[in-house]
Amino acid sequence: MTDEWRGWQEAAETALYGDGGFYRSPEGPAGHFRTSVHASPLFASAVARLLVETARELGTGPVDLVDLGAGRGELLTGVLAALPAAGGPAVRAYAVELAGRPPGLDPRIEWCAEPPQGTRGLLFANEWLDNVPTRIAETDADGVARYVLVRPGDGTERLGEPVTGADAEWLRRWWPSAGPGGRAEIGRPRDEAWARAVATLSGGLAVAVDYAHVREARPPFGTLTGFRAGREVRPVPDGSCDLTSHVALDACAAAGSGDGAPPELLSQREALRRLGVSGERPPLALASADPAGYVRALASAGEAAELTARGGLGDFGWLMQRRG
């Protein structure tokens, strides 16, 4: 890692995925932040139901489950455990992750660095796109959008050359300037990554889940931040912390749309409620009829409430795109 000025995309790529980068550490993402997968097994159960629905719609043979940005395989492990023991679909599970395969992982899970081509089933990307690095732009005092440069050793920033070409066109279409001092994460790399991922499906459903925003409500100063050991920290691209920013999911939806039904954007709260995760408390009468069952149902309702909470995990965006 040198201390020369670099664009944010290049600096973050090295810090996250280079030799000794943050995402190659043994503890994985779970050592630094908590996702819906870690919050409750109800999340994996909901994904299992979505996989069964997708298999039913496809109607043929084994179904594929591809987890993009699989961490240490937590989601796939939970989904396989939640599938019905009898009468459920035969599943081929693929964990897509740059880090090495963790020891003790379920042998049914195939570990790979790229999503396999031609799969039929469910491709699921939970908090993956927010870690696809982007260039960052800031509007100067004269109203010119310029690339933001960063010094990897300490995170100091300065403005560089004006934004031009395809990046400038992306800003015009998807993230209009908020005026001098306004910042934007140029989401073209995420659009392209999502389009490539969706194209690997020959049939089925692709889902991206992330903190997100849409064109009508872009944050005027961007969302780039860092996380380390469960705490939000200043984003410094030195490999010591996660680097993340919210995703322009509407732009990704446009990039990934092809054959199949139009893409759908909804909140995690809406998506999980469709899949049976509501957060409603069990009826009080159950406390008398089945005290132990009431306690279990109450705990489950608390976990469901966290997954669907406004101002928290429930505000995640779900982008759902069908293929074939």
Long-range contacts (C-beta under 8 A, 24 or more apart in sequence): 1-152, 1-153, 1-238, 1-239, 2-152, 3-151, 3-152, 3-153, 3-154, 4-151, 5-149, 5-150, 5-151, 5-158, 5-160, 6-149, 6-150, 6-151, 6-152, 6-237, 7-135, 7-136, 7-147, 7-148, 7-149, 7-150, 7-160, 8-133, 8-134, 8-135, 8-136, 8-148, 8-149, 8-150, 8-224, 8-237, 9-133, 9-134, 9-135, 9-136, 9-189, 10-133, 11-133, 11-150, 11-152, 11-237, 12-133, 12-237, 12-243, 13-133, 14-152, 14-237, 14-239, 15-152, 15-237, 15-238, 15-239, 15-243, 16-131, 16-133, 16-239, 16-242, 16-243, 17-98, 18-239, 20-239, 21-239, 22-239, 22-240, 22-241, 22-242, 22-243, 23-98, 23-99, 23-131, 24-98, 24-99, 25-99, 28-71, 28-72, 28-99, 28-102, 29-71, 29-72, 29-127, 29-242, 30-71, 30-72, 30-74, 31-229, 32-227, 32-228, 32-229, 32-230, 32-241, 32-242, 33-227, 33-230, 33-242, 34-230, 35-126, 35-127, 36-126, 36-209, 36-268, 36-307, 36-313, 36-316, 37-71, 37-74, 37-75, 37-78, 37-126, 38-74, 39-303, 39-306, 39-307, 39-313, 40-303, 40-304, 40-306, 40-307, 41-78, 41-81, 41-82, 41-303, 42-272, 42-277, 42-300, 42-303, 42-304, 42-307, 43-75, 43-78, 43-272, 43-277, 43-307, 44-75, 44-77, 44-78, 44-79, 44-81, 44-82, 45-78, 45-82, 45-277, 46-272, 46-275, 46-276, 46-277, 47-75, 47-78, 47-79, 47-82, 47-122, 47-124, 48-78, 48-79, 48-82, 48-83, 49-275, 49-276, 50-122, 50-205, 50-207, 50-275, 51-79, 51-83, 51-89, 51-91, 51-121, 51-122, 52-83, 52-84, 52-88, 52-89, 54-121, 54-122, 54-204, 54-205, 55-89, 55-121, 58-120, 58-121, 58-203, 58-204, 60-120, 61-90, 61-120, 62-89, 62-90, 62-91, 62-92, 63-89, 63-90, 63-91, 63-92, 63-120, 63-121, 63-122, 63-204, 64-91, 64-92, 64-93, 64-94, 64-116, 64-119, 64-120, 64-121, 64-122, 64-204, 65-91, 65-92, 65-93, 65-94, 65-121, 65-122, 65-124, 66-94, 66-96, 66-115, 66-116, 66-119, 66-121, 66-122, 66-123, 66-124, 66-200, 67-93, 67-94, 67-95, 67-96, 67-124, 67-125, 67-126, 68-96, 68-115, 68-123, 68-124, 68-125, 68-128, 68-197, 69-96, 69-97, 69-125, 69-126, 69-127, 69-128, 69-131, 70-95, 70-96, 70-97, 71-97, 72-99, 72-102, 72-105, 73-97, 73-102, 73-105, 73-106, 73-109, 73-111, 75-124, 75-126, 76-106, 76-109, 77-105, 77-106, 77-109, 80-106, 80-108, 80-109, 91-121, 92-119, 92-121, 94-119, 115-197, 115-200, 116-200, 117-200, 118-200, 118-202, 119-200, 119-201, 119-202, 119-204, 120-201, 120-202, 120-203, 120-204, 120-324, 121-201, 121-203, 121-204, 121-205, 122-204, 122-205, 122-206, 122-207, 123-197, 123-198, 123-200, 123-201, 123-204, 123-205, 123-206, 123-207, 124-206, 124-207, 124-209, 125-194, 125-197, 125-206, 125-207, 125-208, 125-209, 125-210, 126-209, 126-210, 127-209, 127-210, 128-208, 128-210, 129-190, 129-193, 129-194, 129-208, 129-210, 129-247, 129-249, 129-252, 130-210, 130-211, 130-244, 130-245, 130-246, 130-247, 131-242, 131-243, 131-244, 132-189, 132-190, 132-193, 133-189, 133-243, 134-185, 134-186, 134-187, 134-188, 134-189, 134-190, 134-245, 135-163, 135-167, 135-185, 135-186, 135-189, 136-183, 136-184, 136-185, 136-186, 136-222, 136-224, 137-163, 137-167, 137-171, 137-183, 137-184, 137-186, 138-181, 138-182, 138-183, 138-184, 139-177, 139-178, 139-179, 139-180, 139-181, 139-182, 139-183, 140-180, 141-180, 142-180, 143-177, 143-179, 143-180, 145-171, 145-177, 145-184, 148-183, 150-237, 152-236, 152-237, 152-238, 153-236, 153-238, 154-236, 154-238, 155-234, 155-235, 155-236, 155-237, 155-238, 170-251, 173-251, 174-215, 174-248, 174-250, 174-251, 175-215, 175-218, 175-248, 176-215, 176-218, 178-218, 178-220, 178-221, 179-220, 181-221, 182-220, 182-221, 183-220, 183-221, 183-222, 183-224, 184-218, 184-222, 185-222, 185-223, 185-224, 185-245, 185-246, 185-248, 187-247, 187-248, 187-251, 187-252, 190-247, 190-248, 190-251, 190-252, 191-251, 191-252, 191-254, 191-255, 191-256, 192-255, 194-252, 194-255, 194-256, 194-319, 195-255, 195-256, 197-256, 198-256, 198-258, 198-321, 198-323, 199-258, 201-323, 201-324, 202-323, 202-324, 203-323, 203-324, 204-322, 204-323, 204-324, 205-320, 205-321, 205-322, 205-323, 206-256, 206-320, 206-321, 206-322, 206-323, 207-318, 207-319, 207-320, 207-321, 208-247, 208-249, 208-252, 208-317, 208-318, 208-319, 209-268, 209-316, 209-317, 209-318, 209-319, 210-246, 210-247, 210-249, 210-316, 210-317, 211-246, 211-247, 211-315, 211-316, 211-317, 212-246, 212-247, 212-248, 212-249, 212-316, 212-317, 212-319, 213-246, 213-247, 213-248, 213-249, 214-248, 214-249, 214-250, 214-265, 215-248, 215-250, 215-251, 218-248, 219-246, 247-317, 249-317, 249-319, 252-319, 253-319, 253-321, 256-319, 256-321, 257-321, 258-323, 259-323, 259-324, 260-321, 260-322, 260-323, 260-324, 261-322, 263-319, 263-320, 263-321, 264-318, 264-319, 264-320, 264-321, 265-317, 265-318, 265-319, 265-320, 266-317, 266-318, 266-320, 267-314, 267-315, 267-316, 267-317, 267-318, 268-307, 268-308, 268-313, 268-314, 268-315, 268-316, 268-317, 268-318, 269-308, 269-309, 269-310, 269-314, 269-315, 270-318, 271-318, 271-320, 272-304, 272-307, 272-308, 272-314, 273-308, 277-304, 277-307, 277-308, 278-304, 278-308, 279-304, 279-305, 279-307, 279-308, 279-309, 280-304
